[in-house]
Amino acid sequence: MKSLRAGMEMVEYRTLNMNIMARCAELKEFVGARTVHIYVSSVNNEADTLGLIYGMLDQGKKVVVPRCVPGKRSLQHIRIDSLDDLQPSKQYGVMEPRYIPEREMHPVEFDLVIVPLLAFDRNGGRLGFGGGYYDSFLASCSCPKAGLAYSFQEEEHIPLEPHDCALDIIITEKEIIRVL
């Protein structure tokens, strides 16, 4: 999947992402959310979130982005006020916020969580990047969990381990998939 994403032409990448953003923006869970936890897209043509982040900040939503805890497989959840609050992480090079204790938020405060993925199935199965950072986090969230993906990332079946948490919604350039 990484190589398929990396092989996309820029025009295709932009077109697919405009459609994903439009579908996400019409999602009732997104429209009604006041606090959204969302990843910052930055690697290997993953589904773009920068436009969504700009839009949410303009709408006055609270935007919370993950920060990898060095030496652990866990995330901190930091509210940002601008993309200027982000910097490249030393661990993976992805954009993440500086740690500011008074901006850290707890998963019970989120109305919606939007996560990255490498592959998905129609049962909400999600193949992540193998670091395990999202596993315990998603298990602690009671709000809807959505993944952004390109339709070509769909697989017939993603095996779930006992610690894996299925997604409730997958948003592609073609459709919104609701897991029953």
C-alpha positions in Angstrom: 0.0 0.0 0.0 2.9 2.4 0.7 4.2 1.9 -2.8 0.7 2.4 -4.4 0.3 5.6 -2.5 3.8 6.8 -3.3 3.2 6.1 -7.0 0.3 8.5 -7.3 0.7 11.4 -9.7 0.2 14.9 -8.1 -3.0 15.6 -10.0 -4.5 12.3 -8.9 -3.4 12.9 -5.3 -5.0 16.3 -5.3 -8.2 15.2 -6.9 -8.7 12.2 -4.6 -8.0 14.3 -1.5 -10.4 17.1 -2.5 -13.1 14.4 -2.8 -12.1 12.9 0.6 -12.2 16.3 2.3 -15.6 17.1 0.7 -17.0 13.8 2.0 -15.5 14.3 5.4 -16.9 17.9 5.6 -20.4 16.6 5.0 -20.2 13.8 7.6 -22.8 14.5 10.4 -20.3 13.5 13.0 -17.7 15.9 11.6 -20.2 18.8 11.3 -21.5 18.3 14.8 -18.1 17.8 16.4 -16.7 20.6 18.6 -13.4 18.8 19.4 -11.7 16.6 16.8 -8.6 14.6 17.2 -6.9 14.3 13.8 -3.5 13.2 12.4 -1.4 15.6 10.5 -0.7 14.1 7.0 2.9 14.3 6.1 4.3 11.1 4.7 4.1 9.0 1.6 0.9 10.5 0.1 -1.3 9.5 3.0 -4.8 11.0 2.9 -4.4 14.7 3.3 -5.7 16.4 6.5 -4.2 19.9 6.2 -7.2 21.4 4.5 -9.5 19.8 7.1 -7.3 21.2 9.9 -7.4 24.7 8.4 -11.2 24.5 8.0 -11.8 23.3 11.5 -9.6 26.1 12.9 -11.5 28.6 10.9 -14.8 27.2 12.2 -13.6 27.5 15.8 -13.5 23.8 16.4 -10.9 22.5 18.9 -8.3 20.7 16.9 -6.2 18.1 18.7 -3.3 16.3 17.1 -1.2 13.4 18.3 2.4 13.5 19.5 4.4 10.3 19.9 5.8 9.9 23.3 9.6 9.2 22.9 10.6 5.8 24.1 7.0 4.6 24.5 4.3 3.4 22.1 1.8 5.9 23.2 0.4 9.2 22.1 -0.1 12.6 23.8 -3.1 14.6 22.5 -2.3 18.3 22.1 -4.7 21.0 21.1 -3.3 23.3 18.4 -4.4 26.8 17.4 -2.4 27.0 14.2 -0.3 24.8 11.9 2.6 27.0 13.2 2.2 24.9 16.5 3.7 21.9 14.6 7.3 20.8 14.1 9.0 17.7 12.6 9.3 14.9 15.2 12.8 13.6 15.9 11.6 10.1 16.0 9.7 9.8 12.7 9.9 13.2 11.0 6.1 13.6 11.0 4.6 16.9 12.0 3.5 17.0 15.6 2.9 19.6 18.3 5.4 20.7 20.9 4.5 19.3 24.3 2.6 22.0 26.2 1.1 20.5 29.3 -1.9 22.9 29.5 -2.9 22.0 26.0 -2.9 18.2 26.6 -6.4 16.7 26.3 -7.9 13.4 27.3 -9.7 11.1 24.9 -13.1 11.5 26.7 -13.1 15.1 25.5 -13.1 14.2 21.8 -16.3 14.2 19.7 -14.6 12.5 16.7 -11.2 10.9 16.0 -9.8 10.7 12.5 -6.9 8.3 12.1 -4.4 7.4 9.4 -4.3 3.9 7.8 -2.5 1.8 5.3 -5.5 -0.5 4.5 -9.0 -1.1 5.6 -12.0 -3.5 5.2 -15.7 -2.9 5.2 -16.0 -4.3 8.8 -13.9 -1.4 10.2 -10.7 -3.4 10.2 -7.7 -1.0 10.0 -4.1 -1.8 9.1 -1.9 0.9 10.7 1.8 1.5 10.4 2.8 -1.2 12.9 3.9 1.0 15.7 0.9 0.3 18.0 0.5 3.9 18.9 -3.2 4.1 18.1 -4.3 0.7 19.6 -4.6 1.7 23.2 -5.7 5.2 22.3 -8.6 4.1 20.2 -9.7 1.6 22.9 -10.0 4.6 25.3 -12.2 6.6 22.9 -16.0 6.4 23.2 -16.6 8.8 20.3 -16.9 7.8 16.6 -13.6 6.7 15.0 -13.1 7.4 11.3 -10.3 6.6 8.9 -9.4 8.5 5.8 -8.3 6.4 2.8 -8.2 6.0 -0.9 -10.6 3.4 -2.3 -7.6 1.4 -3.6 -6.5 0.8 0.0 -9.6 -1.5 0.6 -8.9 -5.1 1.3 -11.4 -7.9 1.6 -10.4 -8.7 5.1 -8.0 -7.2 7.7 -7.4 -9.6 10.5 -7.9 -8.0 13.9 -5.8 -8.9 17.0 -7.5 -8.8 20.4 -5.9 -5.3 21.1 -7.1 -3.9 17.7 -10.0 -1.4 17.6 -12.2 -1.3 14.6 -13.2 1.9 12.9 -16.8 3.1 12.8 -16.5 5.0 9.6 -14.1 5.0 6.6 -14.1 7.9 4.2 -12.8 7.5 0.7 -12.9 9.6 -2.4 -15.9 7.5 -3.6 -18.0 6.9 -0.5 -18.6 7.0 3.2 -18.6 3.5 4.6 -20.4 3.1 7.9 -19.6 0.0 9.8 -22.7 -1.7 11.4 
